Amino acid sequence: VVYLNSLKDVNEHTYGLAKIYAMMEQYEPYVILDFDTLVFEPIETTHTITYGYKEGEPENIGGKEYINNYYLKPYQNLRHKIDIPLDWLIFPNNSFVAVKNPFIVKNAYIKIMDIMKDDLDNQNSTVQFYEQCLLYNYLSHYKTDIGFLYEFAPFSEYLEKYDINTALSKKFIHLDFYFRQPKSEVLIKELEENTKITV
């Protein structure tokens, strides 16, 4: 385990830095996952960068309020530092990212960390903005080959009724709101029973 002094004061504005720093240190192709992401099968991709899915469905993205709070407000605070136009139609979720070319990701994050250097630990920024939005937009600006495994979240535990097989039929699932959903405990128990994965 490597402990970084730069991560000692992690908070709601900086919790994404561990993933960013890890991605910046890679020199070979890799897949990076959030702790609440479960993969059920080997995943192959032809793209240079492959995201699991786009945030976009109402139950997944939380509507206009989510976009305003986590993307538009930080952009308004920091747009004087951002030197490219941003795509406001695509919001990749970074719970699953497969990277075939780690060098372009590293260079994009070097640029992003320079933009964010004075604003990581304050109300001007959100992790979603600098970890997800800016990375996607700089990769896109550099004409990187980008793909998605799913158009939107492959499975949502927001569903009032779910069939465990609907979850298991996916390449992966992201249990994004497991700690806030009353039925998540039932879902997690079923996933553990069916897969022998300890969640």
C-alpha positions in Angstrom: 0.0 0.0 0.0 1.3 3.4 -1.0 0.3 6.3 1.2 0.4 9.8 -0.4 0.7 12.9 1.8 -1.3 14.7 -0.9 -4.3 12.5 0.0 -4.2 13.0 3.8 -7.0 15.6 3.9 -9.5 13.9 1.5 -12.9 15.5 1.5 -16.0 15.8 -0.7 -14.0 17.9 -3.2 -10.9 15.7 -3.4 -11.9 12.1 -3.0 -11.4 11.4 -6.7 -7.7 12.3 -6.5 -6.6 8.8 -5.5 -8.0 7.4 -8.8 -6.5 10.3 -10.8 -3.1 9.9 -9.3 -3.2 6.1 -9.9 -4.2 6.6 -13.5 -1.3 9.1 -14.0 1.2 6.5 -12.8 0.3 3.8 -15.3 2.5 2.8 -18.2 0.6 -0.2 -19.5 -3.1 -0.7 -20.5 -5.4 -1.0 -17.5 -8.9 -1.0 -16.3 -9.9 1.1 -13.3 -13.0 0.5 -11.2 -14.9 2.2 -8.4 -15.3 0.1 -5.3 -19.0 -0.1 -5.9 -18.6 -1.6 -9.4 -18.9 -5.4 -10.0 -17.7 -7.0 -13.2 -19.3 -10.3 -14.2 -17.4 -11.3 -17.4 -14.1 -10.6 -19.2 -14.5 -7.3 -21.1 -12.7 -6.6 -24.4 -12.8 -3.4 -26.2 -11.4 -2.0 -29.5 -11.3 1.6 -28.3 -8.4 3.5 -26.9 -10.6 4.6 -23.9 -13.7 2.8 -23.0 -16.2 4.1 -20.4 -18.8 1.8 -18.9 -21.7 4.2 -19.6 -22.9 7.7 -19.9 -24.8 9.5 -17.1 -28.0 10.5 -18.7 -31.1 8.6 -17.6 -33.2 10.5 -15.1 -32.8 7.9 -12.3 -29.1 7.8 -13.0 -28.1 11.4 -13.4 -30.6 13.1 -11.1 -31.9 15.6 -13.7 -31.1 19.2 -14.2 -30.2 19.8 -10.6 -27.4 17.3 -10.8 -26.0 18.8 -14.0 -26.2 22.3 -12.6 -24.6 21.5 -9.2 -21.8 19.1 -10.4 -21.0 20.3 -13.9 -22.3 23.8 -14.8 -21.5 25.6 -11.5 -17.8 24.4 -11.5 -17.5 25.3 -15.1 -18.8 28.8 -14.5 -16.3 29.2 -11.7 -13.4 27.9 -13.7 -14.1 28.6 -17.4 -11.5 31.4 -17.5 -8.9 28.6 -17.1 -10.4 26.1 -19.6 -9.0 26.5 -23.1 -11.4 24.2 -25.0 -15.1 24.1 -25.6 -16.9 21.5 -23.6 -19.5 18.9 -24.8 -22.6 19.4 -22.7 -24.4 16.4 -24.2 -22.1 13.6 -23.0 -21.3 13.0 -19.3 -19.2 9.8 -18.9 -19.3 7.9 -15.6 -15.9 6.9 -14.5 -16.9 3.9 -12.4 -15.5 1.7 -15.2 -12.7 3.0 -17.5 -10.6 0.7 -19.7 -7.5 2.5 -21.0 -5.3 1.1 -23.8 -3.1 4.2 -24.0 -2.2 5.4 -20.5 0.0 8.2 -21.9 -2.8 10.3 -23.3 -4.8 10.0 -20.0 -1.7 11.0 -18.0 -1.2 14.1 -20.2 -4.8 15.1 -20.1 -4.8 14.8 -16.3 -1.6 16.8 -16.1 -3.4 19.6 -17.9 -6.5 19.2 -15.7 -4.5 19.2 -12.4 -2.9 22.5 -13.6 -6.3 24.0 -14.2 -7.6 22.8 -10.8 -4.4 23.4 -8.7 -6.0 26.3 -6.7 -9.5 25.0 -6.7 -9.5 21.4 -5.7 -10.4 21.9 -2.1 -13.1 24.5 -2.3 -16.6 25.1 -3.5 -15.4 26.0 -7.0 -15.0 22.4 -8.0 -16.6 19.0 -7.9 -15.0 15.6 -8.4 -17.5 14.9 -11.2 -16.4 18.0 -13.0 -12.6 17.5 -13.0 -12.4 13.7 -12.9 -15.1 12.9 -15.4 -16.2 15.9 -17.4 -12.8 17.6 -18.0 -11.0 14.2 -18.7 -13.6 13.2 -21.3 -13.5 16.7 -23.0 -9.7 16.9 -23.2 -9.5 13.3 -24.5 -12.2 14.2 -27.1 -10.3 17.4 -27.9 -7.2 15.4 -28.6 -9.2 13.2 -31.0 -8.9 10.1 -28.8 -10.8 7.0 -29.9 -13.5 6.8 -27.1 -16.2 4.2 -26.7 -18.9 3.2 -24.2 -20.0 -0.3 -23.2 -23.5 0.9 -22.5 -25.4 4.0 -23.6 -26.6 4.5 -20.0 -26.3 2.7 -16.7 -26.7 -1.0 -17.4 -28.5 -1.6 -14.2 -30.1 0.7 -11.6 -30.9 -0.3 -8.1 -33.4 2.6 -8.1 -35.8 0.2 -9.8 -38.8 -0.5 -7.5 -38.8 -4.0 -8.7 -35.8 -5.8 -10.0 -34.9 -9.3 -11.1 -31.5 -10.5 -10.0 -31.0 -11.9 -13.5 -31.4 -8.4 -15.0 -28.3 -7.4 -13.0 -26.4 -10.6 -13.7 -27.0 -10.4 -17.4 -24.8 -7.3 -17.7 -21.1 -7.1 -18.3 -20.8 -5.1 -15.1 -23.0 -3.1 -12.7 -22.3 0.1 -10.7 -24.1 0.2 -7.4 -23.8 3.9 -7.3 -26.4 4.6 -4.6 -26.2 1.4 -2.6 -25.8 3.2 0.7 -28.9 5.3 0.2 -31.3 2.7 -1.2 -33.3 0.6 1.3 -33.5 -2.3 -1.1 -29.7 -2.4 -1.7 -29.1 -4.7 1.1 -31.4 -7.3 -0.4 -29.8 -6.8 -3.8 -26.3 -7.2 -2.4 -27.2 -10.3 -0.5 -28.6 -11.8 -3.8 -25.5 -10.8 -5.7 -23.3 -12.5 -3.1 -25.4 -15.7 -3.1 -25.3 -15.9 -6.9 -21.8 -14.9 -7.7 -19.7 -15.7 -4.5 -18.5 -12.1 -4.7 -18.3 -10.6 -1.3 -19.7 -7.1 -1.5 
